[in-house]
Amino acid sequence: MDKNRLERELISRAADVFDLPADVISSLPHIELIGDCQLLMNSHQGILSYSTETVDINGGKLVIRVRGEGLELMGMTGCELRLRGRITGLELIH
């Protein structure tokens, strides 16, 4: 078993034991989709690339690729960002 997989399993078990969301104890990004028109993400580490069809977001241990039409950055702080537009897909890149 590789180190990353073991770490993910331990975090998942600890979250279950203490009844906590895994993203809280492991600094994983928290992603919420509102239908196909809005995305909210907490614990991001910046935008890697941006166009109206594709946005790549640094999630620390992975990159979140948002695909769609008319994508627009509504707002961004150091820990939260919001996108709107017609979201057609999400891809998690390790």
N, C-alpha and C positions, 0 to 999 in steps of 0.2 A: 504494500500500500504506500503510495507516495505521500510526501510530507503535506502538500496542500490539501489532499483529500482527507487525511487524518485530522488536520486542523479544522476543516469544514465540519466533519463529523463531531468533533469535540465541542465546537461552538454550537452546533445544532442541539446536541444533548444537553449542554448547560442551559441553553435557552428554554428547552422543554422542562428541565428540572425546576428552574426558577420562574417559569411561566412568563418569560420575556420574549419579545420579538427578536429574532436572530440579528436583524440589522442594528439594533441598539447596542448589543455587546460586541459586535465584530466590525463596526464601522463600514458595513456594506451599504451601498446606495439603496434608498427606499424610493420606489417608482410607483406612481399612481396614474392610471389612465382614466379619463372621463370620456366615455364613449370612444369615438374615433377622432375627436376634435381637440383634445387638450391633454398634455402630459405635465405632471409635476414630479420633480426629482429632488430629493434631499441627499446630502452627503456626496455631492459631485466634487470633482477637482478640476473643473474647467471644460471649455468646449475646444475640441481638437480640430474640427472642421464644420463649416456651416454653409448651407445653401437652402434654397426653397424646397428641394427634393430630399436632401439628406443632411442630418446633423449627427456628428460623432461626439459623444460626451465621455470624458474621462471619469470612470467610476472607481478609480484606484486599481483594484485587482482585475478589472475588466473594462472594456469599452462598450458603451451602449450606443448602437446605431439606430437612429429613428429615421424611418423612410416615410415619405408622404408627398403631398401636394400643397403648395402654398404655406410651407412651414415658416413660422415667424417666432422669434424670441420675444415673449411678452415681458419678461423680467428675469433678473439674475442677481443673487447676492452671493456671498462667499460660501453658503451652504445649500442654497435652494435655487432651482431654475424652473421656469414655466415656458412651455412651447404651445403654440396653437397652430391649427391648420388641419387638413385631412390626413390623419395618421393611418398609413396602410400596413406598417410593419415595424417590429422591433427585433433587433439582432443583438445577442450578447456575445462579445468576442473576447476570448481568454488570451 
